[in-house]
Amino acid sequence: MKFRPETFIRTLDLYRELVEANPAQLTVLPETAIPAFFDQLPPVYINALKAAAQAHGGDLILGTLTGDGERYWNSAVSLGSSPLQVYSKTHLVPFGEIIPPGFSWFMNLASIPMSAFSRGPDVQARLPWPASRWR
């Protein structure tokens, strides 16, 4: 359902409202919570999420999609008081995020969007948020 165009704006609004209402210094949204590529989200939306996290003196980890035009990743993007960072998932779930060899025909038949993620790099910077900053 989250990939249906008619629910897209409602999904964005729901997560923005939840982030704004959460008083925690660290808010973590689910994997692929936002069913769109991060760089295609409206800047005003990203700024609203960042401002909400900063208002609580903390950060938001947003589950979304990232890509380079040929490949795409299931990523966690940090926004808020810390610098923007991206971590792309390396251990992919068969039939949910990666198609095992010989099964692409089934996924084409099932018509499940975003079911062929690329594996993130083996070496990635950790999302460094100092625990001492959190109360």
A tleap script that builds the chain and sets N, CA, C and O, in Angstrom:
source leaprc.protein.ff14SB
mol = sequence {
  NMET LYS PHE ARG PRO GLU THR PHE ILE ARG
  THR LEU ASP LEU TYR ARG GLU LEU VAL GLU
  ALA ASN PRO ALA GLN LEU THR VAL LEU PRO
  GLU THR ALA ILE PRO ALA PHE PHE ASP GLN
  LEU PRO PRO VAL TYR ILE ASN ALA LEU LYS
  ALA ALA ALA GLN ALA HIE GLY GLY ASP LEU
  ILE LEU GLY THR LEU THR GLY ASP GLY GLU
  ARG TYR TRP ASN SER ALA VAL SER LEU GLY
  SER SER PRO LEU GLN VAL TYR SER LYS THR
  HIE LEU VAL PRO PHE GLY GLU ILE ILE PRO
  PRO GLY PHE SER TRP PHE MET ASN LEU ALA
  SER ILE PRO MET SER ALA PHE SER ARG GLY
  PRO ASP VAL GLN ALA ARG LEU PRO TRP PRO
  ALA SER ARG TRP CARG
}
set mol.1.N position { 0.817 -1.208 0.000 }
set mol.1.CA position { 0.000 0.000 0.000 }
set mol.1.C position { 0.854 1.262 0.000 }
set mol.1.O position { 0.472 2.274 -0.588 }
set mol.2.N position { 2.015 1.202 0.662 }
set mol.2.CA position { 2.798 2.430 0.787 }
set mol.2.C position { 3.336 2.934 -0.544 }
set mol.2.O position { 3.720 4.099 -0.646 }
set mol.3.N position { 3.373 2.086 -1.566 }
set mol.3.CA position { 3.861 2.517 -2.867 }
set mol.3.C position { 2.737 3.026 -3.783 }
set mol.3.O position { 3.001 3.429 -4.916 }
set mol.4.N position { 1.523 3.009 -3.312 }
set mol.4.CA position { 0.417 3.523 -4.123 }
set mol.4.C position { 0.451 5.048 -4.135 }
set mol.4.O position { 0.558 5.675 -3.081 }
set mol.5.N position { 0.360 5.642 -5.309 }
set mol.5.CA position { 0.439 7.114 -5.417 }
set mol.5.C position { -0.614 7.840 -4.576 }
set mol.5.O position { -0.340 8.922 -4.055 }
set mol.6.N position { -1.796 7.272 -4.436 }
set mol.6.CA position { -2.860 7.952 -3.698 }
set mol.6.C position { -2.618 8.001 -2.187 }
set mol.6.O position { -3.300 8.746 -1.482 }
set mol.7.N position { -1.660 7.220 -1.678 }
set mol.7.CA position { -1.373 7.253 -0.239 }
set mol.7.C position { -0.069 7.980 0.088 }
set mol.7.O position { 0.283 8.123 1.259 }
set mol.8.N position { 0.645 8.435 -0.930 }
set mol.8.CA position { 1.970 9.021 -0.727 }
set mol.8.C position { 1.944 10.242 0.194 }
set mol.8.O position { 2.686 10.287 1.176 }
set mol.9.N position { 1.114 11.216 -0.103 }
set mol.9.CA position { 1.061 12.445 0.709 }
set mol.9.C position { 0.614 12.130 2.129 }
set mol.9.O position { 1.138 12.700 3.086 }
set mol.10.N position { -0.343 11.232 2.272 }
set mol.10.CA position { -0.814 10.842 3.609 }
set mol.10.C position { 0.324 10.198 4.409 }
set mol.10.O position { 0.442 10.426 5.613 }
set mol.11.N position { 1.165 9.388 3.739 }
set mol.11.CA position { 2.309 8.764 4.402 }
set mol.11.C position { 3.310 9.822 4.865 }
set mol.11.O position { 3.781 9.780 6.002 }
set mol.12.N position { 3.632 10.764 3.987 }
set mol.12.CA position { 4.556 11.838 4.366 }
set mol.12.C position { 4.013 12.631 5.554 }
set mol.12.O position { 4.745 12.912 6.503 }
set mol.13.N position { 2.742 12.988 5.500 }
set mol.13.CA position { 2.126 13.762 6.588 }
set mol.13.C position { 2.153 12.998 7.903 }
set mol.13.O position { 2.451 13.565 8.954 }
set mol.14.N position { 1.838 11.702 7.839 }
set mol.14.CA position { 1.819 10.889 9.056 }
set mol.14.C position { 3.185 10.871 9.730 }
set mol.14.O position { 3.280 11.104 10.935 }
set mol.15.N position { 4.236 10.599 8.976 }
set mol.15.CA position { 5.568 10.539 9.584 }
set mol.15.C position { 6.034 11.905 10.065 }
set mol.15.O position { 6.684 11.989 11.106 }
set mol.16.N position { 5.725 12.970 9.347 }
set mol.16.CA position { 6.093 14.315 9.816 }
set mol.16.C position { 5.399 14.606 11.144 }
set mol.16.O position { 6.027 15.105 12.077 }
set mol.17.N position { 4.096 14.293 11.232 }
set mol.17.CA position { 3.344 14.541 12.471 }
set mol.17.C position { 3.907 13.725 13.629 }
set mol.17.O position { 4.025 14.235 14.743 }
set mol.18.N position { 4.253 12.472 13.379 }
set mol.18.CA position { 4.813 11.627 14.438 }
set mol.18.C position { 6.156 12.157 14.926 }
set mol.18.O position { 6.419 12.172 16.128 }
set mol.19.N position { 7.002 12.588 14.003 }
set mol.19.CA position { 8.315 13.126 14.379 }
set mol.19.C position { 8.140 14.419 15.175 }
set mol.19.O position { 8.808 14.621 16.189 }
set mol.20.N position { 7.253 15.282 14.722 }
set mol.20.CA position { 7.032 16.552 15.422 }
set mol.20.C position { 6.462 16.342 16.815 }
set mol.20.O position { 6.760 17.120 17.722 }
set mol.21.N position { 5.644 15.303 17.006 }
set mol.21.CA position { 5.012 15.054 18.304 }
set mol.21.C position { 5.918 14.282 19.262 }
set mol.21.O position { 5.626 14.210 20.455 }
set mol.22.N position { 6.998 13.712 18.770 }
set mol.22.CA position { 7.871 12.894 19.601 }
set mol.22.C position { 8.909 13.771 20.302 }
set mol.22.O position { 9.696 14.438 19.631 }
set mol.23.N position { 8.928 13.784 21.636 }
set mol.23.CA position { 9.870 14.643 22.359 }
set mol.23.C position { 11.265 14.031 22.540 }
set mol.23.O position { 12.125 14.646 23.170 }
set mol.24.N position { 11.497 12.840 22.002 }
set mol.24.CA position { 12.779 12.160 22.213 }
set mol.24.C position { 13.915 12.848 21.469 }
set mol.24.O position { 13.698 13.541 20.475 }
set mol.25.N position { 15.111 12.647 21.960 }
set mol.25.CA position { 16.290 13.196 21.285 }
set mol.25.C position { 16.714 12.329 20.107 }
set mol.25.O position { 17.443 12.791 19.229 }
set mol.26.N position { 16.272 11.091 20.079 }
set mol.26.CA position { 16.543 10.225 18.939 }
set mol.26.C position { 15.229 9.579 18.521 }
set mol.26.O position { 14.593 8.872 19.303 }
set mol.27.N position { 14.833 9.830 17.284 }
set mol.27.CA position { 13.635 9.232 16.707 }
set mol.27.C position { 14.079 8.340 15.564 }
set mol.27.O position { 14.861 8.762 14.712 }
set mol.28.N position { 13.585 7.104 15.540 }
set mol.28.CA position { 13.939 6.153 14.497 }
set mol.28.C position { 12.657 5.715 13.794 }
set mol.28.O position { 11.762 5.142 14.416 }
set mol.29.N position { 12.579 5.986 12.509 }
set mol.29.CA position { 11.443 5.554 11.698 }
set mol.29.C position { 11.781 4.214 11.056 }
set mol.29.O position { 12.957 3.872 10.930 }
set mol.30.N position { 10.769 3.447 10.646 }
set mol.30.CA position { 11.015 2.113 10.072 }
set mol.30.C position { 11.802 2.149 8.762 }
set mol.30.O position { 11.942 3.189 8.118 }
set mol.31.N position { 12.311 0.967 8.396 }
set mol.31.CA position { 12.955 0.805 7.088 }
set mol.31.C position { 11.979 1.206 5.996 }
set mol.31.O position { 10.788 0.906 6.080 }
set mol.32.N position { 12.469 1.869 4.995 }
set mol.32.CA position { 11.683 2.356 3.844 }
set mol.32.C position { 10.345 2.958 4.279 }
set mol.32.O position { 9.331 2.789 3.602 }
set mol.33.N position { 10.354 3.656 5.401 }
set mol.33.CA position { 9.136 4.330 5.861 }
set mol.33.C position { 8.637 5.292 4.791 }
set mol.33.O position { 7.437 5.380 4.530 }
set mol.34.N position { 9.556 6.000 4.186 }
set mol.34.CA position { 9.218 6.945 3.119 }
set mol.34.C position { 9.409 6.234 1.782 }
set mol.34.O position { 10.540 5.918 1.413 }
set mol.35.N position { 8.329 5.978 1.053 }
set mol.35.CA position { 8.409 5.201 -0.192 }
set mol.35.C position { 8.812 6.052 -1.394 }
set mol.35.O position { 8.122 6.083 -2.414 }
set mol.36.N position { 9.937 6.737 -1.252 }
set mol.36.CA position { 10.447 7.587 -2.335 }
set mol.36.C position { 11.947 7.737 -2.139 }
set mol.36.O position { 12.476 7.521 -1.048 }
set mol.37.N position { 12.622 8.113 -3.223 }
set mol.37.CA position { 14.047 8.366 -3.108 }
set mol.37.C position { 14.262 9.657 -2.316 }
set mol.37.O position { 13.569 10.652 -2.528 }
set mol.38.N position { 15.221 9.624 -1.412 }
set mol.38.CA position { 15.490 10.766 -0.548 }
set mol.38.C position { 15.705 12.040 -1.346 }
set mol.38.O position { 15.192 13.097 -0.979 }
set mol.39.N position { 16.461 11.948 -2.438 }
set mol.39.CA position { 16.748 13.157 -3.216 }
set mol.39.C position { 15.557 13.654 -4.025 }
set mol.39.O position { 15.641 14.707 -4.656 }
set mol.40.N position { 14.460 12.922 -4.019 }
set mol.40.CA position { 13.248 13.367 -4.707 }
set mol.40.C position { 12.204 13.936 -3.740 }
set mol.40.O position { 11.156 14.417 -4.170 }
set mol.41.N position { 12.491 13.882 -2.445 }
set mol.41.CA position { 11.571 14.457 -1.463 }
set mol.41.C position { 11.644 15.978 -1.532 }
set mol.41.O position { 12.714 16.538 -1.768 }
set mol.42.N position { 10.520 16.641 -1.329 }
set mol.42.CA position { 10.540 18.110 -1.342 }
set mol.42.C position { 11.465 18.643 -0.244 }
set mol.42.O position { 11.385 18.184 0.895 }
set mol.43.N position { 12.338 19.599 -0.562 }
set mol.43.CA position { 13.226 20.175 0.451 }
set mol.43.C position { 12.475 20.712 1.672 }
set mol.43.O position { 12.978 20.634 2.792 }
set mol.44.N position { 11.281 21.252 1.461 }
set mol.44.CA position { 10.506 21.769 2.589 }
set mol.44.C position { 10.135 20.640 3.553 }
set mol.44.O position { 10.060 20.857 4.763 }
set mol.45.N position { 9.904 19.443 3.026 }
set mol.45.CA position { 9.575 18.294 3.870 }
set mol.45.C position { 10.805 17.856 4.671 }
set mol.45.O position { 10.719 17.640 5.880 }
set mol.46.N position { 11.931 17.730 4.001 }
set mol.46.CA position { 13.174 17.344 4.682 }
set mol.46.C position { 13.523 18.364 5.758 }
set mol.46.O position { 13.923 17.991 6.861 }
set mol.47.N position { 13.375 19.641 5.444 }
set mol.47.CA position { 13.668 20.696 6.425 }
set mol.47.C position { 12.729 20.637 7.620 }
set mol.47.O position { 13.147 20.923 8.742 }
set mol.48.N position { 11.468 20.272 7.403 }
set mol.48.CA position { 10.514 20.147 8.511 }
set mol.48.C position { 10.924 19.000 9.439 }
set mol.48.O position { 10.864 19.139 10.661 }
set mol.49.N position { 11.336 17.876 8.865 }
set mol.49.CA position { 11.791 16.748 9.689 }
set mol.49.C position { 13.052 17.123 10.468 }
set mol.49.O position { 13.166 16.834 11.659 }
set mol.50.N position { 13.984 17.761 9.791 }
set mol.50.CA position { 15.235 18.176 10.435 }
set mol.50.C position { 14.956 19.164 11.571 }
set mol.50.O position { 15.528 19.047 12.655 }
set mol.51.N position { 14.089 20.121 11.320 }
set mol.51.CA position { 13.746 21.117 12.347 }
set mol.51.C position { 13.086 20.463 13.554 }
set mol.51.O position { 13.351 20.851 14.692 }
set mol.52.N position { 12.233 19.481 13.317 }
set mol.52.CA position { 11.571 18.785 14.433 }
set mol.52.C position { 12.601 18.055 15.291 }
set mol.52.O position { 12.527 18.100 16.519 }
set mol.53.N position { 13.556 17.384 14.655 }
set mol.53.CA position { 14.602 16.688 15.410 }
set mol.53.C position { 15.470 17.681 16.177 }
set mol.53.O position { 15.811 17.449 17.337 }
set mol.54.N position { 15.824 18.780 15.531 }
set mol.54.CA position { 16.654 19.793 16.179 }
set mol.54.C position { 15.920 20.467 17.336 }
set mol.54.O position { 16.548 20.861 18.318 }
set mol.55.N position { 14.609 20.603 17.231 }
set mol.55.CA position { 13.828 21.230 18.305 }
set mol.55.C position { 13.941 20.448 19.604 }
set mol.55.O position { 13.783 21.012 20.687 }
set mol.56.N position { 14.215 19.156 19.502 }
set mol.56.CA position { 14.383 18.310 20.683 }
set mol.56.C position { 15.859 18.087 20.997 }
set mol.56.O position { 16.206 17.272 21.851 }
set mol.57.N position { 16.730 18.825 20.290 }
set mol.57.CA position { 18.164 18.707 20.527 }
set mol.57.C position { 18.737 17.382 20.082 }
set mol.57.O position { 19.722 16.904 20.644 }
set mol.58.N position { 18.126 16.788 19.076 }
set mol.58.CA position { 18.585 15.456 18.687 }
set mol.58.C position { 18.541 15.193 17.204 }
set mol.58.O position { 18.720 16.086 16.377 }
set mol.59.N position { 18.297 13.935 16.899 }
set mol.59.CA position { 18.380 13.467 15.530 }
set mol.59.C position { 17.222 12.547 15.185 }
set mol.59.O position { 16.531 12.021 16.057 }
set mol.60.N position { 17.036 12.373 13.891 }
set mol.60.CA position { 16.038 11.482 13.322 }
set mol.60.C position { 16.761 10.536 12.383 }
set mol.60.O position { 17.578 10.972 11.572 }
set mol.61.N position { 16.469 9.247 12.481 }
set mol.61.CA position { 16.936 8.278 11.491 }
set mol.61.C position { 15.725 7.922 10.652 }
set mol.61.O position { 14.741 7.374 11.150 }
set mol.62.N position { 15.814 8.242 9.384 }
set mol.62.CA position { 14.708 8.098 8.451 }
set mol.62.C position { 14.976 6.950 7.488 }
set mol.62.O position { 15.993 6.951 6.795 }
set mol.63.N position { 14.082 5.976 7.436 }
set mol.63.CA position { 14.208 4.882 6.486 }
set mol.63.C position { 13.651 5.307 5.137 }
set mol.63.O position { 12.468 5.629 5.023 }
set mol.64.N position { 14.499 5.309 4.115 }
set mol.64.CA position { 14.081 5.751 2.790 }
set mol.64.C position { 14.936 5.065 1.730 }
set mol.64.O position { 15.741 4.187 2.042 }
set mol.65.N position { 14.760 5.462 0.510 }
set mol.65.CA position { 15.502 4.894 -0.613 }
set mol.65.C position { 16.553 5.891 -1.089 }
set mol.65.O position { 16.311 7.098 -1.111 }
set mol.66.N position { 17.706 5.383 -1.466 }
set mol.66.CA position { 18.719 6.208 -2.109 }
set mol.66.C position { 19.148 5.482 -3.380 }
set mol.66.O position { 18.953 4.273 -3.509 }
set mol.67.N position { 19.723 6.216 -4.304 }
set mol.67.CA position { 20.139 5.578 -5.547 }
set mol.67.C position { 21.107 6.429 -6.328 }
set mol.67.O position { 21.363 7.586 -5.996 }
set mol.68.N position { 21.648 5.821 -7.393 }
set mol.68.CA position { 22.593 6.541 -8.239 }
set mol.68.C position { 22.155 6.545 -9.704 }
set mol.68.O position { 22.962 6.852 -10.582 }
set mol.69.N position { 20.911 6.214 -9.980 }
set mol.69.CA position { 20.409 6.175 -11.342 }
set mol.69.C position { 20.382 4.780 -11.932 }
set mol.69.O position { 19.536 4.480 -12.774 }
set mol.70.N position { 21.292 3.925 -11.504 }
set mol.70.CA position { 21.326 2.545 -11.993 }
set mol.70.C position { 20.986 1.547 -10.897 }
set mol.70.O position { 20.387 0.506 -11.164 }
set mol.71.N position { 21.366 1.862 -9.670 }
set mol.71.CA position { 21.116 0.986 -8.525 }
set mol.71.C position { 20.380 1.781 -7.460 }
set mol.71.O position { 20.411 3.012 -7.458 }
set mol.72.N position { 19.716 1.067 -6.553 }
set mol.72.CA position { 19.089 1.743 -5.435 }
set mol.72.C position { 19.250 0.905 -4.167 }
set mol.72.O position { 19.391 -0.317 -4.212 }
set mol.73.N position { 19.224 1.614 -3.035 }
set mol.73.CA position { 19.518 1.010 -1.743 }
set mol.73.C position { 18.412 1.299 -0.728 }
set mol.73.O position { 17.716 2.312 -0.801 }
set mol.74.N position { 18.280 0.374 0.215 }
set mol.74.CA position { 17.442 0.552 1.395 }
set mol.74.C position { 18.348 1.261 2.401 }
set mol.74.O position { 19.282 0.661 2.935 }
set mol.75.N position { 18.071 2.527 2.654 }
set mol.75.CA position { 19.007 3.334 3.440 }
set mol.75.C position { 18.377 3.960 4.678 }
set mol.75.O position { 17.164 4.152 4.771 }
set mol.76.N position { 19.251 4.266 5.612 }
set mol.76.CA position { 18.902 5.061 6.783 }
set mol.76.C position { 19.605 6.404 6.614 }
set mol.76.O position { 20.819 6.457 6.413 }
set mol.77.N position { 18.841 7.476 6.696 }
set mol.77.CA position { 19.382 8.821 6.540 }
set mol.77.C position { 19.197 9.545 7.863 }
set mol.77.O position { 18.100 9.551 8.421 }
set mol.78.N position { 20.253 10.150 8.361 }
set mol.78.CA position { 20.155 10.902 9.612 }
set mol.78.C position { 19.942 12.380 9.309 }
set mol.78.O position { 20.564 12.952 8.414 }
set mol.79.N position { 19.052 12.970 10.076 }
set mol.79.CA position { 18.757 14.405 9.979 }
set mol.79.C position { 18.700 14.955 11.390 }
set mol.79.O position { 18.390 14.228 12.333 }
set mol.80.N position { 18.994 16.213 11.533 }
set mol.80.CA position { 18.846 16.848 12.836 }
set mol.80.C position { 20.083 17.598 13.251 }
set mol.80.O position { 20.681 18.327 12.460 }
set mol.81.N position { 20.470 17.412 14.517 }
set mol.81.CA position { 21.608 18.131 15.076 }
set mol.81.C position { 22.939 17.634 14.523 }
set mol.81.O position { 23.885 18.410 14.388 }
set mol.82.N position { 23.015 16.355 14.205 }
set mol.82.CA position { 24.236 15.792 13.609 }
set mol.82.C position { 24.236 16.084 12.114 }
set mol.82.O position { 23.181 16.355 11.540 }
set mol.83.N position { 25.396 16.034 11.481 }
set mol.83.CA position { 25.440 16.235 10.027 }
set mol.83.C position { 24.655 15.141 9.302 }
set mol.83.O position { 24.535 14.021 9.796 }
set mol.84.N position { 24.131 15.472 8.145 }
set mol.84.CA position { 23.412 14.510 7.336 }
set mol.84.C position { 24.335 13.350 6.984 }
set mol.84.O position { 25.465 13.552 6.539 }
set mol.85.N position { 23.841 12.137 7.190 }
set mol.85.CA position { 24.612 10.932 6.908 }
set mol.85.C position { 23.690 9.892 6.280 }
set mol.85.O position { 22.477 9.926 6.485 }
set mol.86.N position { 24.266 8.976 5.522 }
set mol.86.CA position { 23.498 7.910 4.885 }
set mol.86.C position { 24.190 6.584 5.156 }
set mol.86.O position { 25.405 6.462 5.003 }
set mol.87.N position { 23.411 5.600 5.557 }
set mol.87.CA position { 23.899 4.225 5.716 }
set mol.87.C position { 22.996 3.336 4.883 }
set mol.87.O position { 21.777 3.364 5.050 }
set mol.88.N position { 23.578 2.541 3.980 }
set mol.88.CA position { 22.808 1.653 3.117 }
set mol.88.C position { 22.939 0.212 3.583 }
set mol.88.O position { 24.042 -0.281 3.818 }
set mol.89.N position { 21.813 -0.450 3.713 }
set mol.89.CA position { 21.738 -1.808 4.243 }
set mol.89.C position { 22.593 -2.774 3.426 }
set mol.89.O position { 22.599 -2.727 2.196 }
set mol.90.N position { 23.321 -3.658 4.133 }
set mol.90.CA position { 24.192 -4.615 3.462 }
set mol.90.C position { 23.627 -6.034 3.466 }
set mol.90.O position { 23.927 -6.811 2.560 }
set mol.91.N position { 22.823 -6.388 4.454 }
set mol.91.CA position { 22.253 -7.739 4.532 }
set mol.91.C position { 20.812 -7.664 4.037 }
set mol.91.O position { 19.917 -7.240 4.768 }
set mol.92.N position { 20.598 -8.074 2.807 }
set mol.92.CA position { 19.289 -7.941 2.176 }
set mol.92.C position { 18.447 -9.203 2.351 }
set mol.92.O position { 18.977 -10.313 2.393 }
set mol.93.N position { 17.141 -9.021 2.451 }
set mol.93.CA position { 16.195 -10.106 2.664 }
set mol.93.C position { 15.758 -10.678 1.314 }
set mol.93.O position { 15.235 -9.944 0.475 }
set mol.94.N position { 15.970 -11.993 1.091 }
set mol.94.CA position { 15.539 -12.598 -0.172 }
set mol.94.C position { 14.031 -12.455 -0.383 }
set mol.94.O position { 13.247 -12.614 0.553 }
set mol.95.N position { 13.644 -12.159 -1.591 }
set mol.95.CA position { 12.266 -11.973 -2.041 }
set mol.95.C position { 11.625 -10.694 -1.522 }
set mol.95.O position { 10.528 -10.342 -1.957 }
set mol.96.N position { 12.261 -10.010 -0.630 }
set mol.96.CA position { 11.735 -8.743 -0.153 }
set mol.96.C position { 12.573 -7.572 -0.625 }
set mol.96.O position { 12.052 -6.506 -0.952 }
set mol.97.N position { 13.896 -7.790 -0.655 }
set mol.97.CA position { 14.810 -6.723 -1.053 }
set mol.97.C position { 15.741 -7.150 -2.181 }
set mol.97.O position { 16.306 -6.309 -2.880 }
set mol.98.N position { 15.895 -8.431 -2.348 }
set mol.98.CA position { 16.770 -8.953 -3.403 }
set mol.98.C position { 16.114 -10.194 -3.994 }
set mol.98.O position { 15.479 -10.976 -3.285 }
set mol.99.N position { 16.274 -10.360 -5.288 }
set mol.99.CA position { 15.682 -11.479 -5.986 }
set mol.99.C position { 16.746 -12.557 -6.208 }
set mol.99.O position { 17.743 -12.311 -6.887 }
set mol.100.N position { 16.539 -13.754 -5.640 }
set mol.100.CA position { 17.511 -14.825 -5.886 }
set mol.100.C position { 17.543 -15.180 -7.381 }
set mol.100.O position { 16.537 -15.038 -8.075 }
set mol.101.N position { 18.682 -15.634 -7.862 }
set mol.101.CA position { 18.783 -16.001 -9.278 }
set mol.101.C position { 17.680 -16.988 -9.675 }
set mol.101.O position { 17.386 -17.944 -8.957 }
set mol.102.N position { 17.087 -16.729 -10.827 }
set mol.102.CA position { 16.050 -17.614 -11.349 }
set mol.102.C position { 14.632 -17.270 -10.931 }
set mol.102.O position { 13.689 -17.921 -11.380 }
set mol.103.N position { 14.453 -16.257 -10.079 }
set mol.103.CA position { 13.116 -15.922 -9.597 }
set mol.103.C position { 12.602 -14.566 -10.067 }
set mol.103.O position { 11.548 -14.119 -9.614 }
set mol.104.N position { 13.319 -13.911 -10.958 }
set mol.104.CA position { 12.865 -12.598 -11.422 }
set mol.104.C position { 11.516 -12.697 -12.130 }
set mol.104.O position { 10.737 -11.745 -12.090 }
set mol.105.N position { 11.220 -13.823 -12.776 }
set mol.105.CA position { 9.928 -14.009 -13.444 }
set mol.105.C position { 8.777 -13.897 -12.450 }
set mol.105.O position { 7.730 -13.326 -12.756 }
set mol.106.N position { 8.988 -14.455 -11.243 }
set mol.106.CA position { 7.926 -14.409 -10.236 }
set mol.106.C position { 7.693 -12.982 -9.745 }
set mol.106.O position { 6.553 -12.552 -9.572 }
set mol.107.N position { 8.786 -12.255 -9.523 }
set mol.107.CA position { 8.642 -10.890 -9.028 }
set mol.107.C position { 8.000 -9.998 -10.090 }
set mol.107.O position { 7.230 -9.095 -9.762 }
set mol.108.N position { 8.316 -10.250 -11.361 }
set mol.108.CA position { 7.665 -9.502 -12.435 }
set mol.108.C position { 6.168 -9.796 -12.451 }
set mol.108.O position { 5.358 -8.888 -12.636 }
set mol.109.N position { 5.801 -11.048 -12.259 }
set mol.109.CA position { 4.404 -11.451 -12.219 }
set mol.109.C position { 3.691 -10.841 -11.006 }
set mol.109.O position { 2.551 -10.389 -11.113 }
set mol.110.N position { 4.365 -10.832 -9.860 }
set mol.110.CA position { 3.775 -10.285 -8.631 }
set mol.110.C position { 3.697 -8.768 -8.650 }
set mol.110.O position { 2.924 -8.177 -7.896 }
set mol.111.N position { 4.488 -8.135 -9.501 }
set mol.111.CA position { 4.481 -6.671 -9.653 }
set mol.111.C position { 4.696 -5.947 -8.330 }
set mol.111.O position { 3.931 -5.053 -7.969 }
set mol.112.N position { 5.735 -6.338 -7.617 }
set mol.112.CA position { 6.084 -5.713 -6.341 }
set mol.112.C position { 7.157 -4.661 -6.596 }
set mol.112.O position { 8.264 -5.001 -7.015 }
set mol.113.N position { 6.845 -3.379 -6.348 }
set mol.113.CA position { 7.849 -2.344 -6.602 }
set mol.113.C position { 9.014 -2.419 -5.623 }
set mol.113.O position { 8.875 -2.910 -4.503 }
set mol.114.N position { 10.158 -1.923 -6.066 }
set mol.114.CA position { 11.358 -1.827 -5.239 }
set mol.114.C position { 11.716 -3.169 -4.595 }
set mol.114.O position { 11.913 -3.243 -3.382 }
set mol.115.N position { 11.799 -4.212 -5.392 }
set mol.115.CA position { 12.110 -5.531 -4.844 }
set mol.115.C position { 13.483 -6.034 -5.293 }
set mol.115.O position { 13.773 -7.225 -5.177 }
set mol.116.N position { 14.317 -5.147 -5.799 }
set mol.116.CA position { 15.650 -5.550 -6.243 }
set mol.116.C position { 16.685 -4.521 -5.789 }
set mol.116.O position { 17.346 -3.884 -6.609 }
set mol.117.N position { 16.812 -4.371 -4.481 }
set mol.117.CA position { 17.785 -3.440 -3.927 }
set mol.117.C position { 19.203 -3.919 -4.198 }
set mol.117.O position { 19.443 -5.112 -4.383 }
set mol.118.N position { 20.124 -2.990 -4.220 }
set mol.118.CA position { 21.543 -3.318 -4.269 }
set mol.118.C position { 22.056 -3.377 -2.834 }
set mol.118.O position { 21.527 -2.720 -1.938 }
set mol.119.N position { 23.079 -4.165 -2.644 }
set mol.119.CA position { 23.702 -4.299 -1.336 }
set mol.119.C position { 24.559 -3.069 -1.084 }
set mol.119.O position { 25.302 -2.628 -1.961 }
set mol.120.N position { 24.452 -2.516 0.125 }
set mol.120.CA position { 25.277 -1.369 0.485 }
set mol.120.C position { 26.740 -1.755 0.600 }
set mol.120.O position { 27.062 -2.940 0.695 }
set mol.121.N position { 27.630 -0.773 0.594 }
set mol.121.CA position { 29.063 -1.051 0.709 }
set mol.121.C position { 29.403 -1.775 2.018 }
set mol.121.O position { 28.778 -1.537 3.051 }
set mol.122.N position { 30.398 -2.656 1.957 }
set mol.122.CA position { 30.829 -3.376 3.160 }
set mol.122.C position { 31.367 -2.426 4.226 }
set mol.122.O position { 31.158 -2.644 5.420 }
set mol.123.N position { 32.056 -1.378 3.796 }
set mol.123.CA position { 32.631 -0.422 4.737 }
set mol.123.C position { 31.885 0.901 4.589 }
set mol.123.O position { 31.913 1.539 3.537 }
set mol.124.N position { 31.224 1.291 5.664 }
set mol.124.CA position { 30.484 2.554 5.692 }
set mol.124.C position { 30.733 3.221 7.035 }
set mol.124.O position { 30.965 2.554 8.043 }
set mol.125.N position { 30.683 4.521 7.031 }
set mol.125.CA position { 30.826 5.252 8.290 }
set mol.125.C position { 29.627 4.943 9.178 }
set mol.125.O position { 28.489 4.881 8.712 }
set mol.126.N position { 29.903 4.751 10.455 }
set mol.126.CA position { 28.813 4.560 11.409 }
set mol.126.C position { 28.120 5.889 11.611 }
set mol.126.O position { 28.713 6.948 11.404 }
set mol.127.N position { 26.870 5.831 12.013 }
set mol.127.CA position { 26.123 7.048 12.296 }
set mol.127.C position { 26.518 7.497 13.704 }
set mol.127.O position { 25.959 6.996 14.680 }
set mol.128.N position { 27.478 8.443 13.835 }
set mol.128.CA position { 28.048 8.770 15.145 }
set mol.128.C position { 27.249 9.821 15.917 }
set mol.128.O position { 27.346 11.019 15.652 }
set mol.129.N position { 26.476 9.353 16.855 }
set mol.129.CA position { 25.771 10.261 17.753 }
set mol.129.C position { 26.290 9.999 19.145 }
set mol.129.O position { 26.087 8.906 19.674 }
set mol.130.N position { 26.949 10.954 19.753 }
set mol.130.CA position { 27.506 10.722 21.094 }
set mol.130.C position { 26.418 10.569 22.151 }
set mol.130.O position { 25.574 11.448 22.327 }
set mol.131.N position { 26.453 9.462 22.836 }
set mol.131.CA position { 25.464 9.181 23.886 }
set mol.131.C position { 25.508 10.251 24.970 }
set mol.131.O position { 24.497 10.513 25.621 }
set mol.132.N position { 26.661 10.867 25.168 }
set mol.132.CA position { 26.771 11.888 26.202 }
set mol.132.C position { 25.888 13.104 25.895 }
set mol.132.O position { 25.546 13.871 26.795 }
set mol.133.N position { 25.528 13.272 24.635 }
set mol.133.CA position { 24.680 14.395 24.285 }
set mol.133.C position { 23.219 14.132 24.635 }
set mol.133.O position { 22.432 15.063 24.805 }
set mol.134.N position { 22.866 12.848 24.741 }
set mol.134.CA position { 21.469 12.508 25.050 }
set mol.134.C position { 21.265 12.505 26.546 }
set mol.134.O position { 22.120 12.051 27.306 }
set mol.135.N position { 20.143 13.008 26.952 }
set mol.135.CA position { 19.817 13.049 28.376 }
set mol.135.C position { 19.121 11.773 28.784 }
set mol.135.O position { 18.763 11.611 29.950 }
savepdb mol mol.pdb
quit
